[in-house]
Amino acid sequence: MPLVPSIVLGILVGVAQTAQQPAKVNTLPCRLIPVSPTVRPVVETGMERSETIRRQCEELAAARAVVVLEWGAMVDSQLHASTGMEVRDGVVVARVKLPPTGDTIVLMAHELQHVIEQTRGLDFRAEAQRAGSGVWRSSGNHYETQAAIDVSRQVTEELRAYSKARRRRAGAVARNGGTVRLHLVRHLPAHQGDRDPDGCRRAGARRAATGRA
């Protein structure tokens, strides 16, 4: 997570370049701004499936932070997300670049946590010098935090739980559908009760009518 200055103008230019495209009203409580229409589903899906991301959005809204989200590039065949931030008049403005493939929702949550850390006034450089702070320099002018790593793990678990719950609901719907069908057949009028839904006479009904097995 690099700290780079003078990104506000670039963000405004990037947003302005998309102004001619049909706009979708942002109903989120926080100011997460997808530059590309294809980034928006990442935000919406994350908000829907992760309680952690919803809490992040609430905290970002309370801090009045502005976060621009866009696709980044793969570096050396590796999937990286990166965030550049600047504080202007007490407001944190960030540009988050997500890789075009991979666990984009998890990576987004990871980078949003870095933005939250900035809104909380975390001094990355100073904390990286202090043993046991949970902040360290990862490479160059990039910093990593244990809190962001923990968020990644938490969101991964939430997405996995959401998928499992959805599969269970789908299975329950399928089972209920079968039960309803049997219920309807069982309560057909007497003159139709010896037929299956496809019109074929049941063997039991033939036995009852003819007395033969």
Secondary structure as GFF3:
##gff-version 3
##sequence-region A 1 213
A	DSSP	alpha_helix	8	17	.	.	.	ID=ss1
A	DSSP	beta_strand	31	34	.	.	.	ID=ss2
A	DSSP	alpha_helix	40	49	.	.	.	ID=ss3
A	DSSP	alpha_helix	51	63	.	.	.	ID=ss4
A	DSSP	beta_strand	66	71	.	.	.	ID=ss5
A	DSSP	beta_strand	82	88	.	.	.	ID=ss6
A	DSSP	beta_strand	91	98	.	.	.	ID=ss7
A	DSSP	alpha_helix	104	119	.	.	.	ID=ss8
A	DSSP	alpha_helix	124	128	.	.	.	ID=ss9
A	DSSP	beta_strand	135	139	.	.	.	ID=ss10
A	DSSP	beta_strand	142	145	.	.	.	ID=ss11
A	DSSP	alpha_helix	146	186	.	.	.	ID=ss12
A	DSSP	alpha_helix	203	210	.	.	.	ID=ss13
###
